[in-house]
């Protein structure tokens, strides 16, 4: 069996964890793999900072060519993150016939199909378990353990930053901006948190998850995306009053005529397993045709959880050679229709601030009825100083009809503002 000789590109948080595992647990890894697993080269722009691990002399380099031009290195780990320059480096690695293991969800979501074709052309392998869910083995589970199932639904809490923020807002009653600052101070959120709080990170991950789960090529640009920046402490309080918890979910639902893919905040029942997933933890809830419901849970980011998945992929290379698995064809698939958000059906929570005058509730009810929006509950709250807050929860309704009703509601002279519109439930009742 061929030895696995490794080069690592990127010596940041995840790369450091990978190096520590490869150096400290080498004997155990080789016993399990049945072959030699050796780290030969680490490339990073910064080779002087102390990472808390003693690296053998000559292993560090600032030149990517020290990996690309080394014929002995047959497997490259990329942990840089982002699209540039990672795509250029991955292209070069695969074109040289070296296996590529990455934790980079953005570059895989955007270029996975291209990379798969390149790997096939040059007879090497692309693996990216760590791109979704950190240390949670969700991609392997879908590929292998759940291969006897048609995946019907997949719901994921896949971004630790936003889950931490919403969890803290729920626990403390603090507002979004205050909690974001705390998350940044703790290192859970970046100085520029847009990728996380606006839902881009979760969208990249959903495109990867949905492609595997529904056996199709998914363009991440077709996924509906909505972040958490408009969620307020008042929304959190209202959710509690109705028995819900607010989470931002990556949602995929497999329909006969297409797939429904969306990332946005959801009010989910407090009794649902996903409601108890807090702080920086991730979870992926899967419904399979044979299995039924299952949930995978664990740390979705961080040095060792993500490095664990990266090294797991390195081990999979050894296991594949042993039992003769075929090369991956994850993105070598047909495309399916992704439903427009306007065609999706879900329940809604609406919070309106209105004039505290007679006839307001009747006006609202008439508009909803005219647009075929059925109201499940309607309550008037917090009447003071000539204004009142009205909360409405609808029965499942077509998104386009809901939007048409809201446009009319916003035009009513008695409506001061539509303060919140949040989707409710996981659509299991459809």
HELIX and SHEET records of a PDB file:
HELIX    1   1 UNK A   13  UNK A   24  1                                  12    
HELIX    2   2 UNK A   26  UNK A   33  1                                   8    
HELIX    3   3 UNK A   65  UNK A   68  1                                   4    
HELIX    4   4 UNK A   86  UNK A   95  1                                  10    
HELIX    5   5 UNK A  105  UNK A  121  1                                  17    
HELIX    6   6 UNK A  129  UNK A  131  5                                   3    
HELIX    7   7 UNK A  138  UNK A  140  1                                   3    
HELIX    8   8 UNK A  141  UNK A  145  3                                   5    
HELIX    9   9 UNK A  160  UNK A  172  1                                  13    
HELIX   10  10 UNK A  176  UNK A  185  1                                  10    
HELIX   11  11 UNK A  194  UNK A  197  1                                   4    
HELIX   12  12 UNK A  200  UNK A  213  1                                  14    
HELIX   13  13 UNK A  220  UNK A  222  5                                   3    
HELIX   14  14 UNK A  233  UNK A  241  1                                   9    
HELIX   15  15 UNK A  273  UNK A  276  5                                   4    
HELIX   16  16 UNK A  303  UNK A  323  1                                  21    
HELIX   17  17 UNK A  341  UNK A  343  5                                   3    
HELIX   18  18 UNK A  360  UNK A  370  1                                  11    
HELIX   19  19 UNK A  399  UNK A  410  1                                  12    
SHEET    1   A 6 UNK A  60  UNK A  61  0                                        
SHEET    2   A 6 UNK A  37  UNK A  43  1                                        
SHEET    3   A 6 UNK A   4  UNK A   9  1                                        
SHEET    4   A 6 UNK A  75  UNK A  78  1                                        
SHEET    5   A 6 UNK A  99  UNK A 102  1                                        
SHEET    6   A 6 UNK A 126  UNK A 127  1                                        
SHEET    1   B 6 UNK A 224  UNK A 225  0                                        
SHEET    2   B 6 UNK A 258  UNK A 269  1                                        
SHEET    3   B 6 UNK A 244  UNK A 255 -1                                        
SHEET    4   B 6 UNK A 151  UNK A 157 -1                                        
SHEET    5   B 6 UNK A 281  UNK A 288 -1                                        
SHEET    6   B 6 UNK A 292  UNK A 299 -1                                        
SHEET    1   C 6 UNK A 224  UNK A 225  0                                        
SHEET    2   C 6 UNK A 258  UNK A 269  1                                        
SHEET    3   C 6 UNK A 415  UNK A 424  1                                        
SHEET    4   C 6 UNK A 345  UNK A 355 -1                                        
SHEET    5   C 6 UNK A 387  UNK A 394 -1                                        
SHEET    6   C 6 UNK A 375  UNK A 384 -1                                        
SHEET    1   D 5 UNK A 224  UNK A 225  0                                        
SHEET    2   D 5 UNK A 258  UNK A 269  1                                        
SHEET    3   D 5 UNK A 415  UNK A 424  1                                        
SHEET    4   D 5 UNK A 345  UNK A 355 -1                                        
SHEET    5   D 5 UNK A 397  UNK A 398 -1                                        
END                                                                             
